[in-house]
């Protein structure tokens, strides 16, 4: 009986390994996509659309934060700096 369980575990391991090998191209494509997405999001890869998206998000965060009661001292200073820098660079290009 123990021998049968060992054989079944071996078959499961082999099937899982084959499943991983079969799906490897999809996983690689997925990882490459998410890496590119994260690089764009982190502003290391700049496109016109990503720059406009950053402007939109930063301005929305500021608008939303300004409507909140009890804001902390210095709220949004870095966002404003980023927003001004993005606006200047967008205007130049």
PyMOL commands that set and color helices and strands:
alter all, ss='L'
color gray80, all
select helices_A, chain A and resi 2-41+48-66+77-92
alter helices_A, ss='H'
color red, helices_A
deselect
rebuild
show_as cartoon
